[in-house]
Amino acid sequence: MPTQFQAIAESNRNLNIQIAREIAQKILSGTLAQGSIIPGEVYLCSQFGVSRTVLREAIKLLKSKGMLESKPKVGTRVCCKTRWNFLDAQLLEWMTEVETPEGVYLQFLELRRAIEPQATALAAVRATEEQRTELTTIFQQMKAIAKDFDQQAWTEVDTLFHHLIFLATDNSFYRPFGNVMATMLKWFIRFSSKDGGVCIEEHRQIYEAIMDRDPVRAMQASMSLMENHNHRLSEPQSVPI
Protein backbone atom coordinates (compact mmCIF):
# COMPACT_ATOMS: atom_id res chain seq x y z
CA MET A 1 0.00 0.00 0.00
CA PRO A 2 1.46 3.42 -0.96
CA THR A 3 2.50 5.77 1.83
CA GLN A 4 -0.34 8.10 2.80
CA PHE A 5 0.19 11.85 3.01
CA GLN A 6 -2.06 14.65 4.19
CA ALA A 7 -3.22 17.30 1.76
CA ILE A 8 -1.54 20.69 2.17
CA ALA A 9 -3.96 23.60 2.37
CA GLU A 10 -3.60 25.91 -0.63
CA SER A 11 -3.74 28.90 1.70
CA ASN A 12 -0.45 27.83 3.30
CA ARG A 13 2.59 29.85 2.34
CA ASN A 14 5.73 28.08 1.14
CA LEU A 15 3.87 24.99 -0.03
CA ASN A 16 7.06 23.34 -1.23
CA ILE A 17 8.59 23.61 2.26
CA GLN A 18 5.48 22.15 3.86
CA ILE A 19 5.56 19.21 1.48
CA ALA A 20 9.29 18.70 1.96
CA ARG A 21 8.70 18.62 5.72
CA GLU A 22 5.98 15.97 5.38
CA ILE A 23 8.15 13.75 3.20
CA ALA A 24 11.21 14.29 5.40
CA GLN A 25 9.31 13.23 8.49
CA LYS A 26 8.20 10.04 6.75
CA ILE A 27 11.88 9.37 6.02
CA LEU A 28 13.08 10.29 9.51
CA SER A 29 10.44 8.07 11.14
CA GLY A 30 11.31 5.15 8.86
CA THR A 31 7.91 5.08 7.15
CA LEU A 32 9.85 5.71 3.95
CA ALA A 33 12.83 3.41 4.39
CA GLN A 34 16.36 4.19 3.31
CA GLY A 35 16.91 2.84 -0.19
CA SER A 36 13.20 2.76 -1.00
CA ILE A 37 11.60 4.48 -3.99
CA ILE A 38 9.11 7.16 -2.97
CA PRO A 39 5.67 7.30 -4.65
CA GLY A 40 5.52 8.91 -8.08
CA GLU A 41 4.62 12.50 -8.97
CA VAL A 42 1.00 11.76 -9.93
CA TYR A 43 0.30 10.03 -6.64
CA LEU A 44 2.06 12.65 -4.50
CA CYS A 45 0.42 15.58 -6.29
CA SER A 46 -2.94 13.94 -5.70
CA GLN A 47 -2.18 13.27 -2.03
CA PHE A 48 -0.91 16.78 -1.32
CA GLY A 49 -3.33 18.54 -3.64
CA VAL A 50 -0.60 20.58 -5.34
CA SER A 51 0.87 21.09 -8.79
CA ARG A 52 3.88 19.24 -10.15
CA THR A 53 5.88 22.46 -10.00
CA VAL A 54 5.37 22.76 -6.25
CA LEU A 55 6.13 19.08 -5.69
CA ARG A 56 9.32 19.25 -7.73
CA GLU A 57 10.52 22.21 -5.68
CA ALA A 58 9.94 20.16 -2.52
CA ILE A 59 11.86 17.21 -3.93
CA LYS A 60 14.67 19.53 -4.99
CA LEU A 61 14.89 20.86 -1.42
CA LEU A 62 15.17 17.35 0.01
CA LYS A 63 17.86 16.48 -2.53
CA SER A 64 19.87 19.47 -1.35
CA LYS A 65 19.80 18.01 2.17
CA GLY A 66 21.07 14.65 0.94
CA MET A 67 17.82 12.84 1.69
CA LEU A 68 16.67 12.00 -1.84
CA GLU A 69 18.24 11.25 -5.22
CA SER A 70 16.61 10.74 -8.62
CA LYS A 71 17.70 8.45 -11.43
CA PRO A 72 16.21 8.06 -14.91
CA LYS A 73 13.96 4.98 -15.29
CA VAL A 74 14.33 4.27 -11.56
CA GLY A 75 12.57 7.10 -9.76
CA THR A 76 13.34 9.06 -6.63
CA ARG A 77 15.05 7.06 -3.93
CA VAL A 78 15.57 7.71 -0.22
CA CYS A 79 19.30 8.07 0.38
CA CYS A 80 21.24 6.30 3.12
CA LYS A 81 21.32 8.49 6.24
CA THR A 82 25.11 8.75 6.01
CA ARG A 83 24.42 11.26 3.22
CA TRP A 84 21.88 13.35 5.15
CA ASN A 85 23.07 16.80 6.17
CA PHE A 86 22.46 16.62 9.92
CA LEU A 87 23.91 20.11 10.37
CA ASP A 88 21.14 21.61 8.25
CA ALA A 89 19.02 23.72 10.63
CA GLN A 90 15.80 23.01 8.75
CA LEU A 91 16.39 19.26 8.82
CA LEU A 92 17.09 19.47 12.53
CA GLU A 93 13.80 21.30 13.08
CA TRP A 94 11.99 18.49 11.29
CA MET A 95 13.81 15.92 13.40
CA THR A 96 12.47 17.46 16.61
CA GLU A 97 8.95 16.51 15.54
CA VAL A 98 9.54 12.77 15.18
CA GLU A 99 10.54 10.06 17.66
CA THR A 100 14.32 9.96 17.84
CA PRO A 101 16.40 6.94 18.98
CA GLU A 102 18.59 7.59 22.02
CA GLY A 103 21.64 6.75 19.89
CA VAL A 104 21.17 9.99 17.95
CA TYR A 105 21.19 12.01 21.17
CA LEU A 106 24.37 10.21 22.20
CA GLN A 107 26.01 11.11 18.88
CA PHE A 108 25.10 14.75 19.43
CA LEU A 109 26.52 14.64 22.96
CA GLU A 110 29.77 13.26 21.52
CA LEU A 111 29.88 16.22 19.12
CA ARG A 112 29.24 18.70 21.92
CA ARG A 113 31.97 17.16 24.04
CA ALA A 114 34.42 17.61 21.18
CA ILE A 115 33.54 21.24 20.39
CA GLU A 116 31.79 23.13 23.18
CA PRO A 117 34.49 23.00 25.92
CA GLN A 118 36.92 24.78 23.61
CA ALA A 119 34.24 27.31 22.66
CA THR A 120 33.62 27.94 26.37
CA ALA A 121 37.34 28.54 26.96
CA LEU A 122 37.44 31.05 24.11
CA ALA A 123 34.34 32.80 25.45
CA ALA A 124 36.01 33.23 28.84
CA VAL A 125 38.80 35.18 27.16
CA ARG A 126 36.96 36.99 24.37
CA ALA A 127 33.43 37.75 25.56
CA THR A 128 32.62 41.46 25.40
CA GLU A 129 31.25 43.37 28.35
CA GLU A 130 27.85 43.42 26.67
CA GLN A 131 27.94 39.65 26.26
CA ARG A 132 28.98 39.17 29.88
CA THR A 133 26.07 41.35 30.96
CA GLU A 134 23.72 39.34 28.77
CA LEU A 135 25.09 36.06 30.15
CA THR A 136 24.44 37.34 33.68
CA THR A 137 20.82 38.11 32.80
CA ILE A 138 20.38 34.67 31.25
CA PHE A 139 21.92 32.89 34.22
CA GLN A 140 19.66 34.77 36.64
CA GLN A 141 16.69 33.52 34.60
CA MET A 142 18.08 29.98 34.76
CA LYS A 143 18.28 30.13 38.56
CA ALA A 144 14.69 31.29 38.81
CA ILE A 145 13.42 28.55 36.49
CA ALA A 146 15.48 25.88 38.28
CA LYS A 147 13.62 26.69 41.52
CA ASP A 148 10.22 26.29 39.86
CA PHE A 149 11.00 24.00 36.95
CA ASP A 150 9.18 24.51 33.67
CA GLN A 151 10.33 22.36 30.74
CA GLN A 152 9.64 24.85 27.95
CA ALA A 153 11.07 27.84 29.82
CA TRP A 154 14.21 25.90 30.75
CA THR A 155 14.73 24.73 27.17
CA GLU A 156 14.57 28.29 25.88
CA VAL A 157 16.89 29.84 28.48
CA ASP A 158 19.40 26.96 28.43
CA THR A 159 19.62 27.25 24.65
CA LEU A 160 20.25 31.00 24.94
CA PHE A 161 23.02 30.34 27.48
CA HIS A 162 24.93 27.94 25.24
CA HIS A 163 24.25 29.87 22.04
CA LEU A 164 25.74 33.01 23.58
CA ILE A 165 28.88 31.06 24.47
CA PHE A 166 29.46 30.25 20.80
CA LEU A 167 28.81 33.86 19.79
CA ALA A 168 31.23 35.08 22.46
CA THR A 169 34.13 33.11 20.94
CA ASP A 170 34.52 35.90 18.36
CA ASN A 171 35.45 33.14 15.92
CA SER A 172 34.05 33.24 12.38
CA PHE A 173 33.63 29.44 12.33
CA TYR A 174 32.29 28.91 15.84
CA ARG A 175 29.65 31.62 15.43
CA PRO A 176 27.70 30.07 12.51
CA PHE A 177 28.15 26.64 14.05
CA GLY A 178 26.59 28.03 17.20
CA ASN A 179 23.52 29.05 15.22
CA VAL A 180 23.06 25.47 14.07
CA MET A 181 23.93 24.18 17.51
CA ALA A 182 21.11 26.28 18.98
CA THR A 183 18.57 24.25 17.01
CA MET A 184 20.24 21.01 18.04
CA LEU A 185 20.36 22.09 21.68
CA LYS A 186 16.61 22.71 21.88
CA TRP A 187 16.02 19.22 20.60
CA PHE A 188 18.64 17.69 22.93
CA ILE A 189 17.65 19.64 26.05
CA ARG A 190 14.00 18.63 25.72
CA PHE A 191 15.14 15.03 25.91
CA SER A 192 17.91 15.30 28.51
CA SER A 193 15.97 17.54 30.92
CA LYS A 194 12.49 16.09 30.61
CA ASP A 195 12.71 14.53 34.10
CA GLY A 196 13.50 17.88 35.65
CA GLY A 197 17.30 17.70 35.69
CA VAL A 198 18.71 21.15 35.01
CA CYS A 199 22.36 20.88 36.19
CA ILE A 200 22.17 24.41 37.60
CA GLU A 201 25.41 24.09 39.60
CA GLU A 202 27.33 22.99 36.51
CA HIS A 203 25.94 25.99 34.63
CA ARG A 204 26.95 28.20 37.57
CA GLN A 205 30.54 26.96 37.30
CA ILE A 206 30.61 27.74 33.58
CA TYR A 207 29.12 31.18 34.17
CA GLU A 208 31.52 32.08 36.99
CA ALA A 209 34.56 30.87 35.02
CA ILE A 210 33.59 33.00 32.03
CA MET A 211 32.97 36.01 34.25
CA ASP A 212 36.36 35.44 35.92
CA ARG A 213 37.99 35.23 32.46
CA ASP A 214 39.44 31.82 33.36
CA PRO A 215 39.60 29.65 30.19
CA VAL A 216 40.97 26.54 31.88
CA ARG A 217 38.23 26.50 34.51
CA ALA A 218 35.63 27.31 31.85
CA MET A 219 36.68 24.35 29.72
CA GLN A 220 36.68 22.01 32.71
CA ALA A 221 33.23 23.22 33.80
CA SER A 222 31.85 22.67 30.29
CA MET A 223 33.21 19.13 30.23
CA SER A 224 31.77 18.48 33.67
CA LEU A 225 28.33 19.61 32.53
CA MET A 226 28.27 17.13 29.67
CA GLU A 227 29.33 14.29 31.95
CA ASN A 228 26.46 14.98 34.34
CA HIS A 229 24.12 12.02 34.96
CA ASN A 230 21.10 14.25 34.30
CA HIS A 231 21.77 13.84 30.60
CA ARG A 232 20.26 10.37 31.03
CA LEU A 233 22.49 8.93 28.33
CA SER A 234 24.83 5.96 28.38
CA GLU A 235 28.50 6.80 28.25
CA PRO A 236 29.95 6.70 24.72
CA GLN A 237 32.66 4.18 23.99
CA SER A 238 35.96 5.70 25.06
CA VAL A 239 38.51 6.45 22.36
CA PRO A 240 42.24 6.28 23.20
CA ILE A 241 44.12 9.54 22.69
Secondary structure as UniProt FT lines:
FT   TURN            10..11
FT   HELIX           15..28
FT   TURN            29..30
FT   TURN            34..35
FT   HELIX           41..48
FT   HELIX           52..64
FT   TURN            65..66
FT   STRAND          68..71
FT   TURN            72..74
FT   STRAND          75..78
FT   HELIX           81..83
FT   TURN            86..87
FT   HELIX           89..95
FT   TURN            96..97
FT   HELIX           102..126
FT   HELIX           129..147
FT   HELIX           151..167
FT   TURN            168..169
FT   TURN            172..173
FT   HELIX           174..192
FT   TURN            193..195
FT   HELIX           200..211
FT   TURN            212..213
FT   HELIX           215..226
FT   HELIX           229..231
//
